[in-house]
Amino acid sequence: MPVDTRGFQEQHIGKRLRIELSEGQTEEIDLLELTICEEPEPCCGITYRLVRTDQSDNIKKQGAVYWAGFSSIAKFEVVGDTFT
């Protein structure tokens, strides 16, 4: 069974994206890597560097690297070209 990548593709790697997480937070990120594995493995998702977030609790730090499963991403959009 193919993995639902929520529309993420290899050409998105290296792009600045805005993602909306299923919990409602919005984050601007630099996409570093896609991880696609055989289901039902929970390792399918994205690795990214956080640029900014609308969370006010300061749990996530700007510039830090995080991972999110595809299932936790409600939607995304490309907001910039290759990051530096």
Secondary structure by P-SEA (a helix, b strand, c coil): ccccccccccccccbbbbbbcccbbbbbbbccbbbbcccccccbbbbbbbcccccccccccccccccccccccccccccccccc
